[in-house]
């Protein structure tokens, strides 16, 4: 219902506690066992390995309705780069693992790519 507003995050605890997904489909070409090319539309999702199904920092109603306002709250005490700093420390302490998922759909034969496909098949 809110489109881009649902992808906003307000003060998440860490970049490592957020799921990431493509908003756009990408063109993908693979070669099958017969040597023929198969063309797909592909979307991706990147999840922390121990993700529990809910992102840190899910927006409240106001943030969802006003997603273009991304300034910190007036009473925010953390530094502007707190997420980057936390992530740098997390990576320095050891690996940060994610699970990559893709959702492929075969491209219909004879149809041209719709405008919403982000890249050509290369």
Phi and psi restraints in degrees (range 20) as a CNS / XPLOR table:
assign (resid 1 and name C) (resid 2 and name N)
       (resid 2 and name CA) (resid 2 and name C) 1.0 -99.5 20.0 2
assign (resid 2 and name N) (resid 2 and name CA)
       (resid 2 and name C) (resid 3 and name N) 1.0 -3.0 20.0 2
assign (resid 2 and name C) (resid 3 and name N)
       (resid 3 and name CA) (resid 3 and name C) 1.0 55.1 20.0 2
assign (resid 3 and name N) (resid 3 and name CA)
       (resid 3 and name C) (resid 4 and name N) 1.0 -116.3 20.0 2
assign (resid 3 and name C) (resid 4 and name N)
       (resid 4 and name CA) (resid 4 and name C) 1.0 -61.9 20.0 2
assign (resid 4 and name N) (resid 4 and name CA)
       (resid 4 and name C) (resid 5 and name N) 1.0 -27.6 20.0 2
assign (resid 4 and name C) (resid 5 and name N)
       (resid 5 and name CA) (resid 5 and name C) 1.0 -62.7 20.0 2
assign (resid 5 and name N) (resid 5 and name CA)
       (resid 5 and name C) (resid 6 and name N) 1.0 -28.1 20.0 2
assign (resid 5 and name C) (resid 6 and name N)
       (resid 6 and name CA) (resid 6 and name C) 1.0 -76.0 20.0 2
assign (resid 6 and name N) (resid 6 and name CA)
       (resid 6 and name C) (resid 7 and name N) 1.0 -14.8 20.0 2
assign (resid 6 and name C) (resid 7 and name N)
       (resid 7 and name CA) (resid 7 and name C) 1.0 -93.5 20.0 2
assign (resid 7 and name N) (resid 7 and name CA)
       (resid 7 and name C) (resid 8 and name N) 1.0 -5.9 20.0 2
assign (resid 7 and name C) (resid 8 and name N)
       (resid 8 and name CA) (resid 8 and name C) 1.0 -72.3 20.0 2
assign (resid 8 and name N) (resid 8 and name CA)
       (resid 8 and name C) (resid 9 and name N) 1.0 146.6 20.0 2
assign (resid 8 and name C) (resid 9 and name N)
       (resid 9 and name CA) (resid 9 and name C) 1.0 -128.0 20.0 2
assign (resid 9 and name N) (resid 9 and name CA)
       (resid 9 and name C) (resid 10 and name N) 1.0 137.0 20.0 2
assign (resid 9 and name C) (resid 10 and name N)
       (resid 10 and name CA) (resid 10 and name C) 1.0 -113.4 20.0 2
assign (resid 10 and name N) (resid 10 and name CA)
       (resid 10 and name C) (resid 11 and name N) 1.0 114.7 20.0 2
assign (resid 10 and name C) (resid 11 and name N)
       (resid 11 and name CA) (resid 11 and name C) 1.0 53.6 20.0 2
assign (resid 11 and name N) (resid 11 and name CA)
       (resid 11 and name C) (resid 12 and name N) 1.0 51.1 20.0 2
assign (resid 11 and name C) (resid 12 and name N)
       (resid 12 and name CA) (resid 12 and name C) 1.0 -63.4 20.0 2
assign (resid 12 and name N) (resid 12 and name CA)
       (resid 12 and name C) (resid 13 and name N) 1.0 156.0 20.0 2
assign (resid 12 and name C) (resid 13 and name N)
       (resid 13 and name CA) (resid 13 and name C) 1.0 -70.5 20.0 2
assign (resid 13 and name N) (resid 13 and name CA)
       (resid 13 and name C) (resid 14 and name N) 1.0 -32.8 20.0 2
assign (resid 13 and name C) (resid 14 and name N)
       (resid 14 and name CA) (resid 14 and name C) 1.0 -164.0 20.0 2
assign (resid 14 and name N) (resid 14 and name CA)
       (resid 14 and name C) (resid 15 and name N) 1.0 151.2 20.0 2
assign (resid 14 and name C) (resid 15 and name N)
       (resid 15 and name CA) (resid 15 and name C) 1.0 -61.5 20.0 2
assign (resid 15 and name N) (resid 15 and name CA)
       (resid 15 and name C) (resid 16 and name N) 1.0 -26.1 20.0 2
assign (resid 15 and name C) (resid 16 and name N)
       (resid 16 and name CA) (resid 16 and name C) 1.0 -80.2 20.0 2
assign (resid 16 and name N) (resid 16 and name CA)
       (resid 16 and name C) (resid 17 and name N) 1.0 4.0 20.0 2
assign (resid 16 and name C) (resid 17 and name N)
       (resid 17 and name CA) (resid 17 and name C) 1.0 -120.7 20.0 2
assign (resid 17 and name N) (resid 17 and name CA)
       (resid 17 and name C) (resid 18 and name N) 1.0 28.2 20.0 2
assign (resid 17 and name C) (resid 18 and name N)
       (resid 18 and name CA) (resid 18 and name C) 1.0 -130.5 20.0 2
assign (resid 18 and name N) (resid 18 and name CA)
       (resid 18 and name C) (resid 19 and name N) 1.0 140.5 20.0 2
assign (resid 18 and name C) (resid 19 and name N)
       (resid 19 and name CA) (resid 19 and name C) 1.0 -88.1 20.0 2
assign (resid 19 and name N) (resid 19 and name CA)
       (resid 19 and name C) (resid 20 and name N) 1.0 150.1 20.0 2
assign (resid 19 and name C) (resid 20 and name N)
       (resid 20 and name CA) (resid 20 and name C) 1.0 -125.6 20.0 2
assign (resid 20 and name N) (resid 20 and name CA)
       (resid 20 and name C) (resid 21 and name N) 1.0 137.6 20.0 2
assign (resid 20 and name C) (resid 21 and name N)
       (resid 21 and name CA) (resid 21 and name C) 1.0 -146.6 20.0 2
assign (resid 21 and name N) (resid 21 and name CA)
       (resid 21 and name C) (resid 22 and name N) 1.0 155.3 20.0 2
assign (resid 21 and name C) (resid 22 and name N)
       (resid 22 and name CA) (resid 22 and name C) 1.0 -78.0 20.0 2
assign (resid 22 and name N) (resid 22 and name CA)
       (resid 22 and name C) (resid 23 and name N) 1.0 141.8 20.0 2
assign (resid 22 and name C) (resid 23 and name N)
       (resid 23 and name CA) (resid 23 and name C) 1.0 -94.9 20.0 2
assign (resid 23 and name N) (resid 23 and name CA)
       (resid 23 and name C) (resid 24 and name N) 1.0 -13.0 20.0 2
assign (resid 23 and name C) (resid 24 and name N)
       (resid 24 and name CA) (resid 24 and name C) 1.0 -122.3 20.0 2
assign (resid 24 and name N) (resid 24 and name CA)
       (resid 24 and name C) (resid 25 and name N) 1.0 145.1 20.0 2
assign (resid 24 and name C) (resid 25 and name N)
       (resid 25 and name CA) (resid 25 and name C) 1.0 -82.4 20.0 2
assign (resid 25 and name N) (resid 25 and name CA)
       (resid 25 and name C) (resid 26 and name N) 1.0 147.3 20.0 2
assign (resid 25 and name C) (resid 26 and name N)
       (resid 26 and name CA) (resid 26 and name C) 1.0 -117.1 20.0 2
assign (resid 26 and name N) (resid 26 and name CA)
       (resid 26 and name C) (resid 27 and name N) 1.0 147.5 20.0 2
assign (resid 26 and name C) (resid 27 and name N)
       (resid 27 and name CA) (resid 27 and name C) 1.0 -78.2 20.0 2
assign (resid 27 and name N) (resid 27 and name CA)
       (resid 27 and name C) (resid 28 and name N) 1.0 138.8 20.0 2
assign (resid 27 and name C) (resid 28 and name N)
       (resid 28 and name CA) (resid 28 and name C) 1.0 -140.9 20.0 2
assign (resid 28 and name N) (resid 28 and name CA)
       (resid 28 and name C) (resid 29 and name N) 1.0 135.8 20.0 2
assign (resid 28 and name C) (resid 29 and name N)
       (resid 29 and name CA) (resid 29 and name C) 1.0 -122.2 20.0 2
assign (resid 29 and name N) (resid 29 and name CA)
       (resid 29 and name C) (resid 30 and name N) 1.0 130.2 20.0 2
assign (resid 29 and name C) (resid 30 and name N)
       (resid 30 and name CA) (resid 30 and name C) 1.0 -124.7 20.0 2
assign (resid 30 and name N) (resid 30 and name CA)
       (resid 30 and name C) (resid 31 and name N) 1.0 164.0 20.0 2
assign (resid 30 and name C) (resid 31 and name N)
       (resid 31 and name CA) (resid 31 and name C) 1.0 -110.8 20.0 2
assign (resid 31 and name N) (resid 31 and name CA)
       (resid 31 and name C) (resid 32 and name N) 1.0 124.0 20.0 2
assign (resid 31 and name C) (resid 32 and name N)
       (resid 32 and name CA) (resid 32 and name C) 1.0 -82.9 20.0 2
assign (resid 32 and name N) (resid 32 and name CA)
       (resid 32 and name C) (resid 33 and name N) 1.0 -177.9 20.0 2
assign (resid 32 and name C) (resid 33 and name N)
       (resid 33 and name CA) (resid 33 and name C) 1.0 -61.9 20.0 2
assign (resid 33 and name N) (resid 33 and name CA)
       (resid 33 and name C) (resid 34 and name N) 1.0 -25.4 20.0 2
assign (resid 33 and name C) (resid 34 and name N)
       (resid 34 and name CA) (resid 34 and name C) 1.0 -85.5 20.0 2
assign (resid 34 and name N) (resid 34 and name CA)
       (resid 34 and name C) (resid 35 and name N) 1.0 -2.2 20.0 2
assign (resid 34 and name C) (resid 35 and name N)
       (resid 35 and name CA) (resid 35 and name C) 1.0 87.6 20.0 2
assign (resid 35 and name N) (resid 35 and name CA)
       (resid 35 and name C) (resid 36 and name N) 1.0 2.5 20.0 2
assign (resid 35 and name C) (resid 36 and name N)
       (resid 36 and name CA) (resid 36 and name C) 1.0 -83.6 20.0 2
assign (resid 36 and name N) (resid 36 and name CA)
       (resid 36 and name C) (resid 37 and name N) 1.0 150.6 20.0 2
assign (resid 36 and name C) (resid 37 and name N)
       (resid 37 and name CA) (resid 37 and name C) 1.0 -85.8 20.0 2
assign (resid 37 and name N) (resid 37 and name CA)
       (resid 37 and name C) (resid 38 and name N) 1.0 137.5 20.0 2
assign (resid 37 and name C) (resid 38 and name N)
       (resid 38 and name CA) (resid 38 and name C) 1.0 -117.7 20.0 2
assign (resid 38 and name N) (resid 38 and name CA)
       (resid 38 and name C) (resid 39 and name N) 1.0 134.0 20.0 2
assign (resid 38 and name C) (resid 39 and name N)
       (resid 39 and name CA) (resid 39 and name C) 1.0 -108.6 20.0 2
assign (resid 39 and name N) (resid 39 and name CA)
       (resid 39 and name C) (resid 40 and name N) 1.0 134.5 20.0 2
assign (resid 39 and name C) (resid 40 and name N)
       (resid 40 and name CA) (resid 40 and name C) 1.0 -130.2 20.0 2
assign (resid 40 and name N) (resid 40 and name CA)
       (resid 40 and name C) (resid 41 and name N) 1.0 157.3 20.0 2
assign (resid 40 and name C) (resid 41 and name N)
       (resid 41 and name CA) (resid 41 and name C) 1.0 -99.7 20.0 2
assign (resid 41 and name N) (resid 41 and name CA)
       (resid 41 and name C) (resid 42 and name N) 1.0 136.7 20.0 2
assign (resid 41 and name C) (resid 42 and name N)
       (resid 42 and name CA) (resid 42 and name C) 1.0 -133.8 20.0 2
assign (resid 42 and name N) (resid 42 and name CA)
       (resid 42 and name C) (resid 43 and name N) 1.0 135.2 20.0 2
assign (resid 42 and name C) (resid 43 and name N)
       (resid 43 and name CA) (resid 43 and name C) 1.0 -118.2 20.0 2
assign (resid 43 and name N) (resid 43 and name CA)
       (resid 43 and name C) (resid 44 and name N) 1.0 155.5 20.0 2
assign (resid 43 and name C) (resid 44 and name N)
       (resid 44 and name CA) (resid 44 and name C) 1.0 -127.4 20.0 2
assign (resid 44 and name N) (resid 44 and name CA)
       (resid 44 and name C) (resid 45 and name N) 1.0 162.3 20.0 2
assign (resid 44 and name C) (resid 45 and name N)
       (resid 45 and name CA) (resid 45 and name C) 1.0 -143.1 20.0 2
assign (resid 45 and name N) (resid 45 and name CA)
       (resid 45 and name C) (resid 46 and name N) 1.0 133.1 20.0 2
assign (resid 45 and name C) (resid 46 and name N)
       (resid 46 and name CA) (resid 46 and name C) 1.0 -117.3 20.0 2
assign (resid 46 and name N) (resid 46 and name CA)
       (resid 46 and name C) (resid 47 and name N) 1.0 120.5 20.0 2
assign (resid 46 and name C) (resid 47 and name N)
       (resid 47 and name CA) (resid 47 and name C) 1.0 -122.9 20.0 2
assign (resid 47 and name N) (resid 47 and name CA)
       (resid 47 and name C) (resid 48 and name N) 1.0 139.9 20.0 2
assign (resid 47 and name C) (resid 48 and name N)
       (resid 48 and name CA) (resid 48 and name C) 1.0 -58.6 20.0 2
assign (resid 48 and name N) (resid 48 and name CA)
       (resid 48 and name C) (resid 49 and name N) 1.0 141.9 20.0 2
assign (resid 48 and name C) (resid 49 and name N)
       (resid 49 and name CA) (resid 49 and name C) 1.0 -54.7 20.0 2
assign (resid 49 and name N) (resid 49 and name CA)
       (resid 49 and name C) (resid 50 and name N) 1.0 -40.3 20.0 2
assign (resid 49 and name C) (resid 50 and name N)
       (resid 50 and name CA) (resid 50 and name C) 1.0 -97.8 20.0 2
assign (resid 50 and name N) (resid 50 and name CA)
       (resid 50 and name C) (resid 51 and name N) 1.0 25.8 20.0 2
assign (resid 50 and name C) (resid 51 and name N)
       (resid 51 and name CA) (resid 51 and name C) 1.0 -61.2 20.0 2
assign (resid 51 and name N) (resid 51 and name CA)
       (resid 51 and name C) (resid 52 and name N) 1.0 132.7 20.0 2
assign (resid 51 and name C) (resid 52 and name N)
       (resid 52 and name CA) (resid 52 and name C) 1.0 -96.8 20.0 2
assign (resid 52 and name N) (resid 52 and name CA)
       (resid 52 and name C) (resid 53 and name N) 1.0 6.2 20.0 2
assign (resid 52 and name C) (resid 53 and name N)
       (resid 53 and name CA) (resid 53 and name C) 1.0 100.6 20.0 2
assign (resid 53 and name N) (resid 53 and name CA)
       (resid 53 and name C) (resid 54 and name N) 1.0 -4.2 20.0 2
assign (resid 53 and name C) (resid 54 and name N)
       (resid 54 and name CA) (resid 54 and name C) 1.0 -134.9 20.0 2
assign (resid 54 and name N) (resid 54 and name CA)
       (resid 54 and name C) (resid 55 and name N) 1.0 132.1 20.0 2
assign (resid 54 and name C) (resid 55 and name N)
       (resid 55 and name CA) (resid 55 and name C) 1.0 -74.8 20.0 2
assign (resid 55 and name N) (resid 55 and name CA)
       (resid 55 and name C) (resid 56 and name N) 1.0 150.7 20.0 2
assign (resid 55 and name C) (resid 56 and name N)
       (resid 56 and name CA) (resid 56 and name C) 1.0 -73.9 20.0 2
assign (resid 56 and name N) (resid 56 and name CA)
       (resid 56 and name C) (resid 57 and name N) 1.0 140.2 20.0 2
assign (resid 56 and name C) (resid 57 and name N)
       (resid 57 and name CA) (resid 57 and name C) 1.0 81.4 20.0 2
assign (resid 57 and name N) (resid 57 and name CA)
       (resid 57 and name C) (resid 58 and name N) 1.0 27.9 20.0 2
assign (resid 57 and name C) (resid 58 and name N)
       (resid 58 and name CA) (resid 58 and name C) 1.0 -59.6 20.0 2
assign (resid 58 and name N) (resid 58 and name CA)
       (resid 58 and name C) (resid 59 and name N) 1.0 136.6 20.0 2
assign (resid 58 and name C) (resid 59 and name N)
       (resid 59 and name CA) (resid 59 and name C) 1.0 -72.5 20.0 2
assign (resid 59 and name N) (resid 59 and name CA)
       (resid 59 and name C) (resid 60 and name N) 1.0 152.1 20.0 2
assign (resid 59 and name C) (resid 60 and name N)
       (resid 60 and name CA) (resid 60 and name C) 1.0 -83.0 20.0 2
assign (resid 60 and name N) (resid 60 and name CA)
       (resid 60 and name C) (resid 61 and name N) 1.0 179.6 20.0 2
assign (resid 60 and name C) (resid 61 and name N)
       (resid 61 and name CA) (resid 61 and name C) 1.0 -58.8 20.0 2
assign (resid 61 and name N) (resid 61 and name CA)
       (resid 61 and name C) (resid 62 and name N) 1.0 -42.8 20.0 2
assign (resid 61 and name C) (resid 62 and name N)
       (resid 62 and name CA) (resid 62 and name C) 1.0 -62.6 20.0 2
assign (resid 62 and name N) (resid 62 and name CA)
       (resid 62 and name C) (resid 63 and name N) 1.0 -46.5 20.0 2
assign (resid 62 and name C) (resid 63 and name N)
       (resid 63 and name CA) (resid 63 and name C) 1.0 -61.9 20.0 2
assign (resid 63 and name N) (resid 63 and name CA)
       (resid 63 and name C) (resid 64 and name N) 1.0 -38.5 20.0 2
assign (resid 63 and name C) (resid 64 and name N)
       (resid 64 and name CA) (resid 64 and name C) 1.0 -64.7 20.0 2
assign (resid 64 and name N) (resid 64 and name CA)
       (resid 64 and name C) (resid 65 and name N) 1.0 -36.9 20.0 2
assign (resid 64 and name C) (resid 65 and name N)
       (resid 65 and name CA) (resid 65 and name C) 1.0 -82.2 20.0 2
assign (resid 65 and name N) (resid 65 and name CA)
       (resid 65 and name C) (resid 66 and name N) 1.0 -16.1 20.0 2
assign (resid 65 and name C) (resid 66 and name N)
       (resid 66 and name CA) (resid 66 and name C) 1.0 -130.0 20.0 2
assign (resid 66 and name N) (resid 66 and name CA)
       (resid 66 and name C) (resid 67 and name N) 1.0 51.3 20.0 2
assign (resid 66 and name C) (resid 67 and name N)
       (resid 67 and name CA) (resid 67 and name C) 1.0 -64.1 20.0 2
assign (resid 67 and name N) (resid 67 and name CA)
       (resid 67 and name C) (resid 68 and name N) 1.0 -16.5 20.0 2
assign (resid 67 and name C) (resid 68 and name N)
       (resid 68 and name CA) (resid 68 and name C) 1.0 -77.6 20.0 2
assign (resid 68 and name N) (resid 68 and name CA)
       (resid 68 and name C) (resid 69 and name N) 1.0 -16.0 20.0 2
assign (resid 68 and name C) (resid 69 and name N)
       (resid 69 and name CA) (resid 69 and name C) 1.0 -87.0 20.0 2
assign (resid 69 and name N) (resid 69 and name CA)
       (resid 69 and name C) (resid 70 and name N) 1.0 111.2 20.0 2
assign (resid 69 and name C) (resid 70 and name N)
       (resid 70 and name CA) (resid 70 and name C) 1.0 -120.8 20.0 2
assign (resid 70 and name N) (resid 70 and name CA)
       (resid 70 and name C) (resid 71 and name N) 1.0 16.3 20.0 2
assign (resid 70 and name C) (resid 71 and name N)
       (resid 71 and name CA) (resid 71 and name C) 1.0 -73.5 20.0 2
assign (resid 71 and name N) (resid 71 and name CA)
       (resid 71 and name C) (resid 72 and name N) 1.0 153.0 20.0 2
assign (resid 71 and name C) (resid 72 and name N)
       (resid 72 and name CA) (resid 72 and name C) 1.0 -67.9 20.0 2
assign (resid 72 and name N) (resid 72 and name CA)
       (resid 72 and name C) (resid 73 and name N) 1.0 156.4 20.0 2
assign (resid 72 and name C) (resid 73 and name N)
       (resid 73 and name CA) (resid 73 and name C) 1.0 -63.5 20.0 2
assign (resid 73 and name N) (resid 73 and name CA)
       (resid 73 and name C) (resid 74 and name N) 1.0 154.7 20.0 2
assign (resid 73 and name C) (resid 74 and name N)
       (resid 74 and name CA) (resid 74 and name C) 1.0 -61.8 20.0 2
assign (resid 74 and name N) (resid 74 and name CA)
       (resid 74 and name C) (resid 75 and name N) 1.0 -30.1 20.0 2
assign (resid 74 and name C) (resid 75 and name N)
       (resid 75 and name CA) (resid 75 and name C) 1.0 -94.1 20.0 2
assign (resid 75 and name N) (resid 75 and name CA)
       (resid 75 and name C) (resid 76 and name N) 1.0 13.0 20.0 2
assign (resid 75 and name C) (resid 76 and name N)
       (resid 76 and name CA) (resid 76 and name C) 1.0 -66.2 20.0 2
assign (resid 76 and name N) (resid 76 and name CA)
       (resid 76 and name C) (resid 77 and name N) 1.0 130.0 20.0 2
assign (resid 76 and name C) (resid 77 and name N)
       (resid 77 and name CA) (resid 77 and name C) 1.0 -104.3 20.0 2
assign (resid 77 and name N) (resid 77 and name CA)
       (resid 77 and name C) (resid 78 and name N) 1.0 -16.6 20.0 2
assign (resid 77 and name C) (resid 78 and name N)
       (resid 78 and name CA) (resid 78 and name C) 1.0 -78.6 20.0 2
assign (resid 78 and name N) (resid 78 and name CA)
       (resid 78 and name C) (resid 79 and name N) 1.0 154.9 20.0 2
assign (resid 78 and name C) (resid 79 and name N)
       (resid 79 and name CA) (resid 79 and name C) 1.0 -69.1 20.0 2
assign (resid 79 and name N) (resid 79 and name CA)
       (resid 79 and name C) (resid 80 and name N) 1.0 160.3 20.0 2
assign (resid 79 and name C) (resid 80 and name N)
       (resid 80 and name CA) (resid 80 and name C) 1.0 -57.6 20.0 2
assign (resid 80 and name N) (resid 80 and name CA)
       (resid 80 and name C) (resid 81 and name N) 1.0 -32.5 20.0 2
assign (resid 80 and name C) (resid 81 and name N)
       (resid 81 and name CA) (resid 81 and name C) 1.0 -104.4 20.0 2
assign (resid 81 and name N) (resid 81 and name CA)
       (resid 81 and name C) (resid 82 and name N) 1.0 28.4 20.0 2
assign (resid 81 and name C) (resid 82 and name N)
       (resid 82 and name CA) (resid 82 and name C) 1.0 -59.8 20.0 2
assign (resid 82 and name N) (resid 82 and name CA)
       (resid 82 and name C) (resid 83 and name N) 1.0 -35.6 20.0 2
assign (resid 82 and name C) (resid 83 and name N)
       (resid 83 and name CA) (resid 83 and name C) 1.0 -68.3 20.0 2
assign (resid 83 and name N) (resid 83 and name CA)
       (resid 83 and name C) (resid 84 and name N) 1.0 -43.2 20.0 2
assign (resid 83 and name C) (resid 84 and name N)
       (resid 84 and name CA) (resid 84 and name C) 1.0 -63.1 20.0 2
assign (resid 84 and name N) (resid 84 and name CA)
       (resid 84 and name C) (resid 85 and name N) 1.0 -42.7 20.0 2
assign (resid 84 and name C) (resid 85 and name N)
       (resid 85 and name CA) (resid 85 and name C) 1.0 -64.0 20.0 2
assign (resid 85 and name N) (resid 85 and name CA)
       (resid 85 and name C) (resid 86 and name N) 1.0 -45.0 20.0 2
assign (resid 85 and name C) (resid 86 and name N)
       (resid 86 and name CA) (resid 86 and name C) 1.0 -62.7 20.0 2
assign (resid 86 and name N) (resid 86 and name CA)
       (resid 86 and name C) (resid 87 and name N) 1.0 -41.3 20.0 2
assign (resid 86 and name C) (resid 87 and name N)
       (resid 87 and name CA) (resid 87 and name C) 1.0 -68.5 20.0 2
assign (resid 87 and name N) (resid 87 and name CA)
       (resid 87 and name C) (resid 88 and name N) 1.0 -40.9 20.0 2
assign (resid 87 and name C) (resid 88 and name N)
       (resid 88 and name CA) (resid 88 and name C) 1.0 -58.7 20.0 2
assign (resid 88 and name N) (resid 88 and name CA)
       (resid 88 and name C) (resid 89 and name N) 1.0 -44.1 20.0 2
assign (resid 88 and name C) (resid 89 and name N)
       (resid 89 and name CA) (resid 89 and name C) 1.0 -65.4 20.0 2
assign (resid 89 and name N) (resid 89 and name CA)
       (resid 89 and name C) (resid 90 and name N) 1.0 -39.8 20.0 2
assign (resid 89 and name C) (resid 90 and name N)
       (resid 90 and name CA) (resid 90 and name C) 1.0 -62.9 20.0 2
assign (resid 90 and name N) (resid 90 and name CA)
       (resid 90 and name C) (resid 91 and name N) 1.0 -45.6 20.0 2
assign (resid 90 and name C) (resid 91 and name N)
       (resid 91 and name CA) (resid 91 and name C) 1.0 -67.1 20.0 2
assign (resid 91 and name N) (resid 91 and name CA)
       (resid 91 and name C) (resid 92 and name N) 1.0 -37.7 20.0 2
assign (resid 91 and name C) (resid 92 and name N)
       (resid 92 and name CA) (resid 92 and name C) 1.0 -64.5 20.0 2
assign (resid 92 and name N) (resid 92 and name CA)
       (resid 92 and name C) (resid 93 and name N) 1.0 -29.4 20.0 2
assign (resid 92 and name C) (resid 93 and name N)
       (resid 93 and name CA) (resid 93 and name C) 1.0 -80.6 20.0 2
assign (resid 93 and name N) (resid 93 and name CA)
       (resid 93 and name C) (resid 94 and name N) 1.0 -15.1 20.0 2
assign (resid 93 and name C) (resid 94 and name N)
       (resid 94 and name CA) (resid 94 and name C) 1.0 156.5 20.0 2
assign (resid 94 and name N) (resid 94 and name CA)
       (resid 94 and name C) (resid 95 and name N) 1.0 177.4 20.0 2
assign (resid 94 and name C) (resid 95 and name N)
       (resid 95 and name CA) (resid 95 and name C) 1.0 -66.9 20.0 2
assign (resid 95 and name N) (resid 95 and name CA)
       (resid 95 and name C) (resid 96 and name N) 1.0 147.6 20.0 2
assign (resid 95 and name C) (resid 96 and name N)
       (resid 96 and name CA) (resid 96 and name C) 1.0 -110.9 20.0 2
assign (resid 96 and name N) (resid 96 and name CA)
       (resid 96 and name C) (resid 97 and name N) 1.0 119.6 20.0 2
assign (resid 96 and name C) (resid 97 and name N)
       (resid 97 and name CA) (resid 97 and name C) 1.0 -107.1 20.0 2
assign (resid 97 and name N) (resid 97 and name CA)
       (resid 97 and name C) (resid 98 and name N) 1.0 142.4 20.0 2
assign (resid 97 and name C) (resid 98 and name N)
       (resid 98 and name CA) (resid 98 and name C) 1.0 -129.3 20.0 2
assign (resid 98 and name N) (resid 98 and name CA)
       (resid 98 and name C) (resid 99 and name N) 1.0 162.1 20.0 2
assign (resid 98 and name C) (resid 99 and name N)
       (resid 99 and name CA) (resid 99 and name C) 1.0 -114.9 20.0 2
assign (resid 99 and name N) (resid 99 and name CA)
       (resid 99 and name C) (resid 100 and name N) 1.0 124.6 20.0 2
assign (resid 99 and name C) (resid 100 and name N)
       (resid 100 and name CA) (resid 100 and name C) 1.0 -98.4 20.0 2
assign (resid 100 and name N) (resid 100 and name CA)
       (resid 100 and name C) (resid 101 and name N) 1.0 126.6 20.0 2
assign (resid 100 and name C) (resid 101 and name N)
       (resid 101 and name CA) (resid 101 and name C) 1.0 -120.9 20.0 2
assign (resid 101 and name N) (resid 101 and name CA)
       (resid 101 and name C) (resid 102 and name N) 1.0 140.3 20.0 2
assign (resid 101 and name C) (resid 102 and name N)
       (resid 102 and name CA) (resid 102 and name C) 1.0 -123.9 20.0 2
assign (resid 102 and name N) (resid 102 and name CA)
       (resid 102 and name C) (resid 103 and name N) 1.0 151.9 20.0 2
assign (resid 102 and name C) (resid 103 and name N)
       (resid 103 and name CA) (resid 103 and name C) 1.0 -123.2 20.0 2
assign (resid 103 and name N) (resid 103 and name CA)
       (resid 103 and name C) (resid 104 and name N) 1.0 97.0 20.0 2
assign (resid 103 and name C) (resid 104 and name N)
       (resid 104 and name CA) (resid 104 and name C) 1.0 -90.8 20.0 2
assign (resid 104 and name N) (resid 104 and name CA)
       (resid 104 and name C) (resid 105 and name N) 1.0 146.1 20.0 2
assign (resid 104 and name C) (resid 105 and name N)
       (resid 105 and name CA) (resid 105 and name C) 1.0 -133.5 20.0 2
assign (resid 105 and name N) (resid 105 and name CA)
       (resid 105 and name C) (resid 106 and name N) 1.0 128.7 20.0 2
assign (resid 105 and name C) (resid 106 and name N)
       (resid 106 and name CA) (resid 106 and name C) 1.0 -61.1 20.0 2
assign (resid 106 and name N) (resid 106 and name CA)
       (resid 106 and name C) (resid 107 and name N) 1.0 138.9 20.0 2
assign (resid 106 and name C) (resid 107 and name N)
       (resid 107 and name CA) (resid 107 and name C) 1.0 -75.0 20.0 2
assign (resid 107 and name N) (resid 107 and name CA)
       (resid 107 and name C) (resid 108 and name N) 1.0 131.5 20.0 2
assign (resid 107 and name C) (resid 108 and name N)
       (resid 108 and name CA) (resid 108 and name C) 1.0 -61.0 20.0 2
assign (resid 108 and name N) (resid 108 and name CA)
       (resid 108 and name C) (resid 109 and name N) 1.0 139.1 20.0 2
assign (resid 108 and name C) (resid 109 and name N)
       (resid 109 and name CA) (resid 109 and name C) 1.0 -66.5 20.0 2
assign (resid 109 and name N) (resid 109 and name CA)
       (resid 109 and name C) (resid 110 and name N) 1.0 141.1 20.0 2
assign (resid 109 and name C) (resid 110 and name N)
       (resid 110 and name CA) (resid 110 and name C) 1.0 80.4 20.0 2
assign (resid 110 and name N) (resid 110 and name CA)
       (resid 110 and name C) (resid 111 and name N) 1.0 -15.9 20.0 2
assign (resid 110 and name C) (resid 111 and name N)
       (resid 111 and name CA) (resid 111 and name C) 1.0 -83.9 20.0 2
assign (resid 111 and name N) (resid 111 and name CA)
       (resid 111 and name C) (resid 112 and name N) 1.0 144.9 20.0 2
assign (resid 111 and name C) (resid 112 and name N)
       (resid 112 and name CA) (resid 112 and name C) 1.0 -80.7 20.0 2
assign (resid 112 and name N) (resid 112 and name CA)
       (resid 112 and name C) (resid 113 and name N) 1.0 157.6 20.0 2
assign (resid 112 and name C) (resid 113 and name N)
       (resid 113 and name CA) (resid 113 and name C) 1.0 -64.3 20.0 2
assign (resid 113 and name N) (resid 113 and name CA)
       (resid 113 and name C) (resid 114 and name N) 1.0 136.5 20.0 2
assign (resid 113 and name C) (resid 114 and name N)
       (resid 114 and name CA) (resid 114 and name C) 1.0 -69.5 20.0 2
assign (resid 114 and name N) (resid 114 and name CA)
       (resid 114 and name C) (resid 115 and name N) 1.0 162.6 20.0 2
assign (resid 114 and name C) (resid 115 and name N)
       (resid 115 and name CA) (resid 115 and name C) 1.0 -62.1 20.0 2
assign (resid 115 and name N) (resid 115 and name CA)
       (resid 115 and name C) (resid 116 and name N) 1.0 -24.5 20.0 2
assign (resid 115 and name C) (resid 116 and name N)
       (resid 116 and name CA) (resid 116 and name C) 1.0 -81.7 20.0 2
assign (resid 116 and name N) (resid 116 and name CA)
       (resid 116 and name C) (resid 117 and name N) 1.0 0.1 20.0 2
assign (resid 116 and name C) (resid 117 and name N)
       (resid 117 and name CA) (resid 117 and name C) 1.0 -81.3 20.0 2
assign (resid 117 and name N) (resid 117 and name CA)
       (resid 117 and name C) (resid 118 and name N) 1.0 127.9 20.0 2
assign (resid 117 and name C) (resid 118 and name N)
       (resid 118 and name CA) (resid 118 and name C) 1.0 -74.0 20.0 2
assign (resid 118 and name N) (resid 118 and name CA)
       (resid 118 and name C) (resid 119 and name N) 1.0 -30.5 20.0 2
assign (resid 118 and name C) (resid 119 and name N)
       (resid 119 and name CA) (resid 119 and name C) 1.0 -143.9 20.0 2
assign (resid 119 and name N) (resid 119 and name CA)
       (resid 119 and name C) (resid 120 and name N) 1.0 156.5 20.0 2
assign (resid 119 and name C) (resid 120 and name N)
       (resid 120 and name CA) (resid 120 and name C) 1.0 -79.4 20.0 2
assign (resid 120 and name N) (resid 120 and name CA)
       (resid 120 and name C) (resid 121 and name N) 1.0 161.8 20.0 2
assign (resid 120 and name C) (resid 121 and name N)
       (resid 121 and name CA) (resid 121 and name C) 1.0 -77.3 20.0 2
assign (resid 121 and name N) (resid 121 and name CA)
       (resid 121 and name C) (resid 122 and name N) 1.0 126.1 20.0 2
